[in-house]
Amino acid sequence: MTKKDFLLQKFSQIIAETNDKDLALIDSIVDSLEREQNGANRSYIEAFMNVEEQLEDDAVTISIPITPLLYNPLGIVHGGMIATLIDTAMGTLSNEAAPLDKVAVTTQLNIHYLAAIKGNNLTCHATITHKGSRMMVLSAVVERDDGKKVATASSNFFVIGK
């Protein structure tokens, strides 16, 4: 049996035995894979988070829908997913600001979690605080739908050759 045949069989069994909630989650995962295959996102994690990005001069805003994929065992958004959202926003901005022959990589990320997450979407606003030839410092704020801050962050990015 080929890997594809095995996965088709396994997938069919899961779909036959699942509930509507899990079917919606499976649909979301399949949509994410399609977005990645079609080149709509730069990475699988961005595809799975369904990232929407607005890039401006020295700033980026990234929004994601809150889905069960983001939940921890307590049924709330996992802090690591918020960290991933922040690092994605800051990484996007720092790499846009880096010279064409360079990339920027995270060397430090500090996050302060401020409030519980409610609503349908999370939005991260990231800005460049300092841009040097070898180091960048960025800051970010994450807000929920009602505009309440749920996290703030700062980070350092090291600029290296590709």
Contacts in CASP RR format, 6 or more apart in sequence:
PFRMAT RR
TARGET T0000
AUTHOR 0000-0000-0000
METHOD contacts of the structure
MODEL  1
MTKKDFLLQKFSQIIAETNDKDLALIDSIVDSLEREQNGANRSYIEAFMN
VEEQLEDDAVTISIPITPLLYNPLGIVHGGMIATLIDTAMGTLSNEAAPL
DKVAVTTQLNIHYLAAIKGNNLTCHATITHKGSRMMVLSAVVERDDGKKV
ATASSNFFVIGK
1 9 0 8 1.000
14 26 0 8 1.000
15 23 0 8 1.000
15 26 0 8 1.000
18 26 0 8 1.000
21 68 0 8 1.000
25 67 0 8 1.000
25 68 0 8 1.000
25 69 0 8 1.000
28 50 0 8 1.000
28 67 0 8 1.000
28 69 0 8 1.000
29 48 0 8 1.000
29 69 0 8 1.000
31 50 0 8 1.000
32 44 0 8 1.000
32 47 0 8 1.000
32 48 0 8 1.000
32 50 0 8 1.000
33 47 0 8 1.000
35 41 0 8 1.000
35 47 0 8 1.000
35 50 0 8 1.000
36 43 0 8 1.000
36 44 0 8 1.000
36 47 0 8 1.000
40 47 0 8 1.000
41 47 0 8 1.000
41 51 0 8 1.000
45 84 0 8 1.000
45 88 0 8 1.000
46 88 0 8 1.000
48 69 0 8 1.000
49 64 0 8 1.000
49 69 0 8 1.000
49 70 0 8 1.000
49 81 0 8 1.000
49 84 0 8 1.000
49 85 0 8 1.000
49 88 0 8 1.000
50 64 0 8 1.000
50 65 0 8 1.000
50 67 0 8 1.000
51 62 0 8 1.000
51 63 0 8 1.000
51 64 0 8 1.000
51 88 0 8 1.000
52 62 0 8 1.000
52 63 0 8 1.000
52 64 0 8 1.000
53 60 0 8 1.000
53 61 0 8 1.000
53 62 0 8 1.000
53 92 0 8 1.000
54 60 0 8 1.000
54 61 0 8 1.000
54 62 0 8 1.000
55 92 0 8 1.000
55 93 0 8 1.000
55 96 0 8 1.000
58 93 0 8 1.000
58 97 0 8 1.000
58 127 0 8 1.000
58 128 0 8 1.000
58 131 0 8 1.000
59 93 0 8 1.000
59 125 0 8 1.000
59 126 0 8 1.000
59 127 0 8 1.000
59 128 0 8 1.000
60 89 0 8 1.000
60 92 0 8 1.000
60 93 0 8 1.000
60 96 0 8 1.000
60 125 0 8 1.000
60 126 0 8 1.000
61 89 0 8 1.000
61 123 0 8 1.000
61 124 0 8 1.000
61 125 0 8 1.000
61 126 0 8 1.000
62 85 0 8 1.000
62 88 0 8 1.000
62 89 0 8 1.000
62 92 0 8 1.000
62 123 0 8 1.000
62 124 0 8 1.000
62 126 0 8 1.000
63 121 0 8 1.000
63 122 0 8 1.000
63 123 0 8 1.000
63 124 0 8 1.000
64 70 0 8 1.000
64 85 0 8 1.000
64 121 0 8 1.000
64 122 0 8 1.000
65 120 0 8 1.000
65 121 0 8 1.000
66 77 0 8 1.000
66 117 0 8 1.000
66 119 0 8 1.000
66 120 0 8 1.000
66 121 0 8 1.000
66 122 0 8 1.000
70 77 0 8 1.000
70 78 0 8 1.000
70 81 0 8 1.000
71 77 0 8 1.000
71 78 0 8 1.000
72 78 0 8 1.000
72 79 0 8 1.000
76 116 0 8 1.000
76 117 0 8 1.000
77 117 0 8 1.000
77 122 0 8 1.000
79 113 0 8 1.000
82 111 0 8 1.000
82 113 0 8 1.000
82 117 0 8 1.000
82 122 0 8 1.000
82 142 0 8 1.000
82 150 0 8 1.000
82 151 0 8 1.000
83 109 0 8 1.000
83 111 0 8 1.000
85 122 0 8 1.000
85 124 0 8 1.000
85 142 0 8 1.000
86 109 0 8 1.000
86 111 0 8 1.000
86 124 0 8 1.000
86 126 0 8 1.000
86 140 0 8 1.000
86 142 0 8 1.000
86 151 0 8 1.000
86 153 0 8 1.000
86 155 0 8 1.000
87 106 0 8 1.000
87 109 0 8 1.000
87 155 0 8 1.000
88 124 0 8 1.000
89 124 0 8 1.000
89 125 0 8 1.000
89 126 0 8 1.000
89 140 0 8 1.000
90 106 0 8 1.000
90 109 0 8 1.000
90 126 0 8 1.000
90 138 0 8 1.000
90 140 0 8 1.000
90 153 0 8 1.000
90 155 0 8 1.000
90 157 0 8 1.000
91 104 0 8 1.000
91 106 0 8 1.000
91 126 0 8 1.000
91 138 0 8 1.000
91 157 0 8 1.000
92 126 0 8 1.000
93 126 0 8 1.000
93 127 0 8 1.000
93 128 0 8 1.000
93 138 0 8 1.000
94 104 0 8 1.000
94 128 0 8 1.000
94 136 0 8 1.000
94 138 0 8 1.000
94 157 0 8 1.000
94 159 0 8 1.000
95 103 0 8 1.000
95 104 0 8 1.000
97 104 0 8 1.000
97 128 0 8 1.000
97 131 0 8 1.000
97 136 0 8 1.000
98 104 0 8 1.000
98 136 0 8 1.000
98 159 0 8 1.000
99 159 0 8 1.000
101 161 0 8 1.000
101 162 0 8 1.000
102 159 0 8 1.000
102 160 0 8 1.000
102 161 0 8 1.000
102 162 0 8 1.000
103 159 0 8 1.000
103 160 0 8 1.000
103 161 0 8 1.000
103 162 0 8 1.000
104 136 0 8 1.000
104 157 0 8 1.000
104 158 0 8 1.000
104 159 0 8 1.000
104 160 0 8 1.000
105 157 0 8 1.000
105 158 0 8 1.000
105 160 0 8 1.000
106 155 0 8 1.000
106 156 0 8 1.000
106 157 0 8 1.000
107 155 0 8 1.000
107 156 0 8 1.000
107 157 0 8 1.000
107 158 0 8 1.000
108 155 0 8 1.000
108 156 0 8 1.000
109 153 0 8 1.000
109 154 0 8 1.000
109 155 0 8 1.000
110 153 0 8 1.000
110 154 0 8 1.000
110 155 0 8 1.000
111 151 0 8 1.000
111 152 0 8 1.000
111 153 0 8 1.000
112 151 0 8 1.000
112 152 0 8 1.000
112 153 0 8 1.000
113 150 0 8 1.000
113 151 0 8 1.000
114 149 0 8 1.000
114 150 0 8 1.000
114 151 0 8 1.000
114 152 0 8 1.000
115 144 0 8 1.000
115 148 0 8 1.000
115 149 0 8 1.000
115 150 0 8 1.000
116 150 0 8 1.000
117 144 0 8 1.000
117 150 0 8 1.000
118 144 0 8 1.000
118 145 0 8 1.000
118 146 0 8 1.000
119 144 0 8 1.000
119 145 0 8 1.000
119 146 0 8 1.000
120 145 0 8 1.000
121 144 0 8 1.000
121 145 0 8 1.000
122 142 0 8 1.000
122 143 0 8 1.000
122 144 0 8 1.000
122 150 0 8 1.000
123 142 0 8 1.000
123 143 0 8 1.000
123 144 0 8 1.000
124 140 0 8 1.000
124 141 0 8 1.000
124 142 0 8 1.000
124 143 0 8 1.000
125 140 0 8 1.000
125 141 0 8 1.000
125 143 0 8 1.000
126 138 0 8 1.000
126 139 0 8 1.000
126 140 0 8 1.000
127 138 0 8 1.000
127 139 0 8 1.000
127 140 0 8 1.000
128 136 0 8 1.000
128 137 0 8 1.000
128 138 0 8 1.000
129 137 0 8 1.000
129 138 0 8 1.000
129 139 0 8 1.000
129 154 0 8 1.000
130 136 0 8 1.000
130 137 0 8 1.000
132 159 0 8 1.000
133 159 0 8 1.000
134 158 0 8 1.000
134 159 0 8 1.000
135 156 0 8 1.000
135 157 0 8 1.000
135 158 0 8 1.000
135 159 0 8 1.000
136 156 0 8 1.000
136 157 0 8 1.000
136 159 0 8 1.000
137 154 0 8 1.000
137 155 0 8 1.000
137 156 0 8 1.000
137 157 0 8 1.000
138 154 0 8 1.000
138 155 0 8 1.000
138 157 0 8 1.000
139 152 0 8 1.000
139 153 0 8 1.000
139 154 0 8 1.000
139 155 0 8 1.000
140 151 0 8 1.000
140 152 0 8 1.000
140 153 0 8 1.000
140 154 0 8 1.000
140 155 0 8 1.000
141 149 0 8 1.000
141 151 0 8 1.000
141 152 0 8 1.000
141 153 0 8 1.000
142 149 0 8 1.000
142 150 0 8 1.000
142 151 0 8 1.000
142 152 0 8 1.000
142 153 0 8 1.000
143 149 0 8 1.000
143 150 0 8 1.000
144 150 0 8 1.000
END
